[in-house]
Amino acid sequence: MKKFLLILGVALAATFVTESAYAQVKVGKGQLSGSLESNNIYYDKDNIMQESGFMKRPDKVFGSHDYLKLDYTLGRFSAGIQIDGYLPPMYGFDIYSLKKKANRIDGSSMLTGFFTKYVQWEDTNWGVRLGDIYDQFGNGLIFRTYEDRALGFNNAIAGARVHYNLNNYFTIKALAGMPRYYDKRNTNWVWGADLSLSLSDIVGWNNGLVAIEGSYVGRHQNDVLAYAEYRGITGLDSKTLNMVSGRLNFEVAGFTLRGEYVTKLNNDVDMNEGVHEGRKGNAIHIDLGYSYKRFSASATFRRQENMNTLLMLGGQGGCNVINYIPVLTRQHTYLLTNLNPYQPTSTGGEIGGQIDLYYSLRNKSNRTKYWNFHANFSTFQNLDYVEYPGAPVSEGKKTWLEINVDAERQWNRKIKTTFLYAYQEYDKSHGLGAPQYLKSHIFVADMTYKFNKKHSLHVEAQYLADFDNKQGDWVALLAEYNFAPKFSFYVSDMWNCEKAELNFANQKNYLIHYYQVGASFTHGRTRIQLSYGRNREGVVCSGGVCRPQPAYTGVNLALTTSF
């Protein structure tokens, strides 16, 4: 607790100190910029949660994730460093070197950290970068390295990248390096190249876009044969996995078409449990879009099979990947619509997609009045699954279905409302056994009232009606008051108001309130947020990628500042 109070004091001091650093920091003839982010949790005692069986971890534990980033630029040259500190890791985050000891969050004071760094030169048509590299080929199905602090995710490769652009006719880049695996470097090298050829620029067509693109990625896997022998996997006869992709981009008169096909050229591990034979992987991804005046529509289709490409075959956790398979469903912001978010299947593959429709109705005589309408449909099915380890592979079944519609109404300068309805079907087994569907109707009413330019009140009321009494009905309420631009206060509550099959713990305590109360303060480029409350066990999602979130009760303190 002393450390938590110390960080709170530092945060308050930083709020006022950084005000003087807003001017550009000159170092010689160059410029220095930086940012600091600190996320801290003090885990409090909660007898009700522990006695009910919803929270099994010890109490009064501290976790802190901190990120200091510094960048220096001088003309076309730039360099930077980032220091990640897990002091110690927060509950629910995978940290490789502490996995056996600290992932339980048992009061351990073990600390760990990581450095990322780079130097680069960017000229008019070409550039080179040495150090840690973040990049993506196409949709990321073949290769993507990125950082997401909400997930504790960072798989940057340490190596080199070069790129060249010829008058927008074509662009080529190549890279190679060793990926980051939590708080260590993985020794399995990754390398690749990406090429984009703009046919419309070559022929001088200015009314649209036609481009063809392609990528190659190789992954060296020193442990492949030993791991295959250990797991009894046959058909893996190469220490290098080779993957290629081809893409087409087309745009004209409000219509867009983007397609990508990816394939693994040699066998990789089959992600189905109990399957002991390697196989190739492939994916097809298609995006369609159309817009005309106040109407727009988009549709996305994807079929992927065995495309979860690991850094190393014996690795664990969400950071053990070099590609990106995003969730193609609506990314909600409301509490109950995110109660059971969809995650890409962890089995051999899936097929599905989503459709979005938008329409805006404007008042020609009064710009403060308008309607925005939105409808979304998404569904996915796994290609195959096993009911238990060692069981035969069965034909795939539906893993997700959602239909949602919402209407946003700006009544005048003061009042805006949003009403949303969603129907969701979610397979709780996630393709790892016989389907266990959770079906629900969700209703949301959302209103914002502006008293004046600085004061506003935002309230939400949400209700989840359980279709077959497996998770029970849920209610959620939220109220937020803003004093722009400095202060914001909020209070929320979410509770399971009906007994259900999934309340396997002490049934007398099914009516547990997951309350939250918090405030934020913003001063220039510094923001501090402090909150306290209960957090339900589930998943935290960011950009369609999710990680497990254990239940906990505690104080959260977040600080972000930059100069």
C-alpha positions in Angstrom: 0.0 0.0 0.0 2.9 2.4 0.7 4.1 1.9 -2.9 0.6 2.7 -4.2 0.5 5.9 -2.1 4.0 6.9 -3.3 2.9 6.5 -7.0 -0.2 8.5 -6.3 2.0 11.3 -4.9 4.3 11.2 -7.9 1.3 11.3 -10.2 0.0 14.5 -8.5 3.4 16.1 -8.7 3.8 15.2 -12.4 0.5 16.9 -13.1 2.0 20.3 -12.3 5.7 19.7 -13.2 5.0 18.6 -16.8 3.0 21.9 -17.5 6.3 23.6 -17.8 7.6 21.0 -20.3 5.0 21.7 -23.0 7.4 23.6 -25.1 9.5 21.6 -27.5 12.5 20.2 -25.7 15.6 21.1 -27.7 18.7 18.8 -27.4 21.4 20.2 -29.6 19.9 20.8 -33.0 17.3 18.0 -32.5 14.1 17.6 -30.5 13.4 15.3 -27.6 9.9 14.0 -26.8 8.6 11.5 -24.3 5.7 9.9 -22.5 5.1 8.1 -19.3 2.2 5.7 -18.6 1.7 4.0 -15.2 -1.1 1.5 -14.5 -1.4 0.3 -10.9 -3.8 -1.9 -8.9 -4.0 -2.4 -5.1 -5.9 -5.7 -4.6 -8.3 -5.4 -1.7 -9.9 -7.9 0.6 -13.4 -9.0 -0.5 -15.0 -11.6 1.7 -18.2 -11.8 -0.2 -16.5 -12.6 -3.5 -14.2 -15.1 -1.9 -16.9 -16.9 0.1 -19.1 -17.1 -3.0 -16.3 -18.7 -5.0 -16.1 -15.9 -7.6 -12.7 -14.8 -6.5 -10.2 -17.3 -5.3 -7.0 -15.3 -5.2 -5.3 -13.9 -2.0 -6.1 -10.3 -1.2 -4.0 -7.2 -0.6 -1.5 -7.5 -3.5 0.0 -4.8 -5.5 0.7 -4.8 -9.3 2.1 -2.1 -11.5 2.8 -1.8 -15.2 4.9 1.2 -16.2 6.1 2.5 -19.6 8.6 5.3 -20.2 9.2 6.2 -23.9 11.8 8.7 -25.2 12.3 9.8 -28.8 14.9 12.0 -30.4 14.6 13.5 -33.9 17.1 15.4 -35.9 16.1 16.1 -39.5 15.6 12.7 -41.2 17.3 10.8 -38.3 15.4 9.6 -35.3 16.1 7.3 -32.3 14.2 6.1 -29.3 14.0 3.8 -26.3 11.1 2.4 -24.3 11.5 0.9 -20.8 8.7 -1.5 -19.7 8.5 -2.2 -16.0 6.3 -4.8 -14.3 6.7 -4.0 -10.6 5.4 -6.7 -10.2 3.0 -7.9 -12.9 -0.7 -7.3 -12.4 -3.1 -10.1 -11.9 -4.1 -11.8 -15.2 -1.2 -10.8 -17.4 1.2 -13.3 -18.8 4.8 -12.6 -18.0 7.0 -15.4 -19.2 9.9 -15.4 -16.7 7.5 -15.1 -13.8 4.9 -17.5 -15.1 5.4 -20.2 -12.5 5.7 -17.9 -9.5 4.1 -14.5 -10.1 1.2 -15.3 -12.3 -0.7 -16.4 -9.2 -0.3 -13.0 -7.7 0.6 -14.5 -4.2 2.2 -11.4 -2.7 5.5 -11.9 -4.4 7.6 -8.8 -4.8 9.4 -10.1 -8.0 10.0 -7.4 -10.6 10.8 -7.7 -14.3 11.3 -5.3 -17.2 12.2 -5.0 -20.8 13.9 -2.5 -23.1 12.9 -1.7 -26.7 15.0 0.7 -28.8 15.5 1.8 -32.4 17.5 4.1 -34.7 16.1 5.0 -38.2 16.7 7.2 -41.2 13.7 8.3 -43.3 14.6 9.8 -46.7 12.1 11.0 -49.4 11.7 7.6 -51.1 13.5 5.2 -48.8 14.2 4.4 -45.2 16.0 2.0 -42.9 15.4 1.1 -39.3 17.6 -0.9 -36.8 16.3 -2.1 -33.5 12.7 -3.0 -32.5 10.3 -3.1 -35.4 6.5 -2.8 -35.5 4.9 -3.6 -38.9 2.1 -5.4 -40.6 1.6 -7.1 -44.0 -1.9 -6.8 -45.4 -4.6 -7.5 -42.8 -2.0 -9.0 -40.5 -3.0 -12.6 -41.3 0.5 -13.4 -42.4 2.5 -11.0 -40.2 1.9 -8.3 -37.6 4.1 -7.0 -34.7 2.5 -4.5 -32.4 2.1 -3.3 -28.8 -1.1 -3.2 -26.9 -0.6 -2.3 -23.2 -4.2 -3.1 -22.2 -3.4 -6.7 -23.1 0.2 -6.7 -21.9 1.1 -7.6 -25.5 4.3 -6.7 -27.4 5.9 -8.9 -30.0 8.2 -6.4 -31.7 11.0 -8.0 -33.6 14.6 -6.9 -32.9 16.4 -6.6 -36.2 16.4 -4.5 -39.4 13.9 -3.2 -41.9 14.4 -1.3 -45.2 11.7 0.1 -47.5 11.7 1.9 -50.9 8.9 3.8 -52.7 9.1 4.7 -56.4 6.7 7.6 -57.2 3.9 5.6 -55.6 4.1 3.1 -58.5 5.4 0.4 -56.2 6.6 0.1 -52.6 8.8 -2.7 -51.3 10.0 -3.4 -47.8 12.0 -6.2 -46.2 12.7 -7.1 -42.6 14.2 -9.7 -40.3 14.7 -10.1 -36.6 14.1 -12.0 -33.4 10.6 -11.5 -31.9 9.9 -10.5 -28.3 8.3 -13.2 -26.2 6.9 -11.5 -23.1 10.0 -10.3 -21.2 12.7 -12.2 -23.2 13.8 -12.6 -26.8 12.8 -15.6 -28.8 15.6 -17.2 -30.8 13.4 -18.3 -33.7 14.2 -15.8 -36.4 11.4 -14.2 -38.5 12.0 -12.6 -41.9 9.8 -11.4 -44.7 9.1 -9.0 -47.6 6.1 -7.1 -48.8 5.4 -5.6 -52.2 2.7 -3.2 -53.4 2.1 -2.3 -57.1 -0.3 0.6 -57.9 -1.6 -0.1 -61.4 -3.9 3.0 -61.3 -0.8 5.2 -60.7 1.2 3.5 -63.4 -1.5 4.0 -66.1 -2.4 7.5 -64.8 -6.0 6.7 -63.7 -7.1 9.3 -61.2 -10.7 8.3 -60.7 -10.0 5.3 -58.5 -7.5 2.8 -57.2 -6.3 -0.5 -58.4 -3.4 -2.2 -56.6 -2.0 -5.7 -56.3 0.2 -6.7 -53.3 2.0 -9.7 -52.0 4.0 -10.9 -49.1 6.4 -13.6 -48.0 7.2 -14.5 -44.3 9.5 -17.2 -43.0 9.8 -18.4 -39.5 12.8 -20.4 -38.3 11.8 -22.9 -35.6 14.7 -24.6 -33.9 12.4 -26.5 -31.6 10.0 -27.9 -34.2 11.4 -31.4 -34.6 11.9 -31.9 -30.8 8.5 -30.6 -30.0 6.8 -32.7 -32.7 8.6 -35.8 -31.4 7.5 -34.9 -27.8 3.9 -34.4 -28.7 3.8 -37.3 -31.1 3.0 -35.0 -34.1 3.8 -36.3 -37.5 4.2 -34.6 -40.9 6.5 -31.7 -39.6 9.7 -32.2 -41.6 11.1 -28.7 -41.9 12.8 -26.3 -39.5 11.4 -23.3 -41.5 7.8 -22.4 -42.0 7.2 -20.5 -45.2 4.0 -18.4 -45.8 2.9 -16.2 -48.7 -0.1 -14.0 -49.4 -1.6 -12.1 -52.4 -3.9 -9.1 -52.1 -6.1 -7.0 -54.4 -7.3 -3.4 -53.6 -10.0 -1.7 -55.8 -11.8 1.6 -55.3 -14.1 3.5 -57.6 -17.2 5.8 -57.2 -17.8 5.0 -53.5 -17.3 1.2 -54.0 -14.4 -0.6 -52.4 -13.2 -4.2 -52.7 -10.2 -5.6 -50.8 -9.3 -9.2 -50.8 -6.4 -11.3 -49.4 -5.4 -14.9 -49.7 -2.8 -16.4 -47.3 -1.3 -19.9 -47.3 1.4 -21.8 -45.4 3.6 -23.6 -47.9 4.5 -26.5 -45.5 3.0 -28.2 -42.6 2.5 -26.5 -39.3 1.1 -27.7 -35.9 -2.7 -28.3 -36.0 -4.3 -26.2 -33.3 -7.0 -28.8 -32.6 -6.5 -30.6 -29.3 -5.8 -34.3 -29.7 -4.8 -34.0 -33.4 -1.3 -35.4 -33.9 -0.6 -34.6 -37.5 0.7 -31.4 -38.9 -1.1 -29.6 -41.8 -0.9 -26.5 -43.9 -2.9 -23.4 -43.1 -4.7 -20.9 -45.3 -7.1 -18.0 -45.1 -9.2 -15.8 -47.3 -10.3 -12.3 -46.2 -12.7 -10.1 -48.3 -13.9 -6.6 -47.5 -16.7 -4.9 -49.5 -17.9 -1.3 -49.0 -20.2 1.2 -50.5 -21.1 4.8 -49.6 -23.5 7.2 -51.2 -24.4 10.5 -49.5 -25.8 9.6 -46.0 -25.9 5.9 -46.6 -23.0 3.5 -46.2 -22.6 -0.3 -46.1 -19.7 -2.7 -45.4 -19.3 -6.4 -45.3 -16.4 -8.6 -44.3 -16.0 -12.3 -44.9 -13.2 -14.5 -43.6 -12.4 -18.2 -43.7 -9.2 -19.3 -41.9 -7.8 -22.7 -41.2 -4.8 -23.3 -39.0 -3.5 -19.8 -39.3 -2.7 -19.1 -35.7 1.1 -18.9 -36.3 3.2 -19.3 -33.2 6.5 -17.9 -32.4 7.6 -21.2 -31.0 5.8 -24.5 -30.8 6.4 -25.0 -27.1 5.3 -21.5 -26.1 2.2 -20.4 -24.2 -0.1 -17.4 -24.0 -1.4 -14.8 -26.3 2.0 -13.2 -27.0 3.3 -16.4 -28.6 2.2 -15.3 -32.2 3.6 -13.4 -35.1 0.3 -12.7 -36.9 -3.0 -11.2 -36.2 -6.5 -12.7 -36.5 -8.9 -9.9 -35.5 -12.4 -10.4 -34.3 -14.9 -9.4 -37.1 -17.8 -8.5 -34.8 -19.0 -5.2 -33.6 -16.7 -3.8 -30.9 -19.1 -2.6 -28.2 -18.5 -0.1 -25.4 -21.4 -1.0 -23.1 -21.0 -3.2 -20.1 -23.6 -5.9 -20.8 -22.9 -6.1 -24.6 -19.3 -7.0 -23.6 -20.4 -9.5 -20.9 -19.5 -12.4 -23.3 -17.5 -11.0 -26.2 -16.5 -13.2 -29.1 -12.9 -14.4 -29.5 -11.4 -16.1 -32.6 -11.7 -19.9 -32.3 -8.7 -21.6 -30.7 -9.3 -24.7 -32.7 -8.2 -25.4 -36.3 -10.2 -22.7 -38.1 -13.4 -20.7 -38.5 -15.6 -19.2 -41.2 -17.9 -16.2 -40.9 -18.1 -12.4 -41.1 -20.2 -9.3 -40.5 -22.4 -6.7 -42.2 -22.8 -3.1 -41.2 -25.4 -0.6 -42.4 -25.4 3.1 -41.6 -27.8 5.9 -42.4 -27.9 9.5 -41.3 -31.0 11.7 -41.4 -30.1 15.4 -41.1 -32.3 18.4 -40.4 -31.6 20.9 -43.2 -32.8 23.9 -41.2 -31.2 23.0 -37.8 -27.8 21.3 -37.7 -28.2 20.6 -34.0 -30.9 18.0 -34.8 -30.1 14.7 -36.5 -30.7 10.9 -36.5 -28.0 8.2 -37.0 -29.1 4.6 -37.6 -26.9 1.6 -37.5 -27.5 -2.1 -37.9 -25.0 -4.9 -37.6 -25.0 -8.7 -38.1 -22.1 -11.1 -37.4 -21.8 -14.8 -37.2 -18.9 -17.4 -37.0 -18.6 -21.2 -37.1 -15.6 -23.3 -36.3 -14.6 -25.7 -39.1 -14.1 -28.6 -36.8 -13.6 -29.3 -33.1 -13.0 -32.1 -30.6 -15.3 -32.8 -27.6 -12.4 -33.8 -25.4 -8.6 -34.5 -25.9 -8.1 -37.6 -27.9 -11.6 -37.6 -29.3 -12.1 -37.7 -33.1 -12.5 -34.5 -34.9 -16.2 -33.5 -35.3 -17.9 -31.2 -37.9 -17.8 -27.6 -37.0 -20.7 -25.8 -35.2 -21.8 -22.2 -34.7 -19.7 -20.4 -32.2 -21.2 -16.8 -32.4 -24.2 -15.0 -33.7 -25.2 -11.4 -33.0 -27.8 -9.0 -34.4 -27.9 -5.5 -33.1 -29.5 -2.2 -34.1 -29.1 1.3 -32.6 -30.5 4.8 -33.1 -28.8 7.9 -32.0 -30.8 11.1 -31.8 -29.5 14.6 -31.3 -32.6 16.4 -30.1 -31.1 19.9 -29.7 -27.9 21.5 -28.4 -28.4 20.0 -24.9 -29.8 16.4 -25.3 -28.6 13.4 -27.2 -29.9 9.9 -26.7 -29.0 6.4 -28.0 -31.1 3.3 -27.9 -29.6 -0.1 -28.7 -30.9 -3.7 -29.0 -28.7 -6.7 -29.4 -29.3 -10.5 -29.6 -26.3 -12.6 -28.9 -25.5 -16.3 -29.1 -22.1 -17.3 -27.7 -20.5 -20.7 -27.4 -19.0 -20.8 -24.0 -16.9 -23.9 -24.8 -15.1 -21.8 -27.5 -14.7 -24.8 -29.8 -13.0 -26.9 -27.2 -15.9 -29.3 -26.5 -19.6 -29.8 -27.1 -21.2 -26.4 -27.7 -22.6 -24.6 -24.6 -24.6 -21.7 -26.0 -25.4 -18.6 -24.0 -28.3 -16.7 -25.6 -29.4 -13.2 -24.5 -31.4 -10.1 -25.4 -29.7 -6.9 -24.5 -31.4 -3.4 -24.2 -29.5 -0.2 -23.7 -30.7 3.4 -23.1 -28.1 6.1 -23.2 -28.5 9.9 -22.6 -26.2 12.9 -22.5 -27.4 16.2 -21.2 -25.3 19.4 -21.5 -26.0 22.0 -19.0 -23.5 24.4 -20.6 -20.2 24.3 -22.4 -18.4 22.8 -19.4 -20.9 20.8 -17.5 -22.6 17.6 -18.8 -24.3 14.5 -17.4 -24.1 11.1 -19.1 -26.3 8.2 -17.9 -26.9 4.6 -19.1 -29.4 1.9 -18.2 -28.8 -1.6 -19.5 -30.7 -4.9 -19.2 -29.7 -8.4 -20.3 -32.5 -10.9 -20.6 -31.2 -14.5 -20.4 -32.8 -16.6 -23.1 -32.6 -20.0 -21.4 -31.6 -19.2 -17.8 -28.0 -20.3 -18.1 -26.4 -17.1 -17.0 -29.4 -15.3 -15.5 -30.7 -11.8 -16.1 -28.3 -8.9 -15.6 -28.8 -5.2 -14.9 -26.2 -2.3 -15.3 -26.4 1.4 -14.5 -23.9 4.1 -15.1 -23.8 7.9 -14.3 -20.9 10.2 -15.3 -20.6 13.9 -14.6 -18.0 16.0 -16.5 -16.5 19.4 -15.6 -14.7 20.1 -18.8 -11.8 20.2 -19.3 -10.4 19.2 -15.9 -12.6 16.8 -14.0 -14.8 13.8 -14.6 -16.6 11.6 -12.0 -18.5 8.3 -12.6 -20.3 5.6 -10.7 -21.5 2.3 -12.2 -23.0 -1.0 -11.0 -23.7 -4.3 -12.7 -25.3 -7.3 -11.1 -26.7 -10.7 -11.8 -30.3 -10.4 -10.6 -31.5 -14.0 -11.3 -30.2 -17.5 -10.3 -28.9 -19.5 -13.2 -27.1 -22.7 -14.1 -23.8 -21.0 -14.4 -24.0 -19.7 -10.8 -22.2 -22.8 -9.7 -20.8 -21.2 -6.6 -22.7 -20.3 -3.5 -26.2 -19.7 -4.8 -27.3 -17.5 -1.9 -24.7 -14.9 -3.1 -25.7 -14.9 -6.8 -26.8 -11.2 -6.4 -23.3 -9.8 -6.4 -22.9 -6.1 -7.3 -19.9 -5.3 -9.5 -19.7 -1.7 -8.6 -17.2 1.0 -9.7 -16.6 4.5 -8.6 -14.0 6.7 -10.1 -12.7 10.1 -11.1 -10.2 11.6 -13.5 -8.3 14.8 -13.6 -6.7 16.3 -16.7 -4.2 19.1 -16.7 -2.6 19.9 -20.1 -1.0 16.7 -21.3 -1.3 14.8 -18.0 -4.2 12.7 -17.1 -4.8 10.8 -13.8 -7.6 8.4 -13.2 -8.4 6.8 -9.8 -11.2 4.2 -9.3 -12.3 1.5 -6.9 -14.6 -1.4 -7.3 -15.2 -5.0 -8.2 -14.2 -6.6 -11.5 -16.0 -9.7 -12.8 -14.0 -12.6 -14.2 -14.1 -12.6 -17.9 -12.0 -11.3 -20.8 -10.5 -7.9 -21.6 -10.6 -7.1 -25.4 -8.7 -4.5 -27.4 -8.9 -4.2 -31.1 -10.6 -7.6 -31.3 -7.8 -9.4 -29.4 -8.7 -10.6 -25.9 -7.0 -11.8 -22.7 -8.5 -13.5 -19.6 -9.3 -11.2 -16.7 -9.5 -12.8 -13.3 -12.0 -11.4 -10.8 -10.6 -8.9 -8.3 -11.6 -6.0 -6.0 -9.3 -3.1 -5.6 -8.1 0.4 -6.3 -6.9 1.3 -9.8 -4.6 4.3 -10.5 -3.6 5.3 -14.0 -1.3 8.1 -15.1 -0.4 9.2 -18.6 1.7 12.3 -19.4 3.8 13.4 -22.3 6.1 16.3 -23.5 
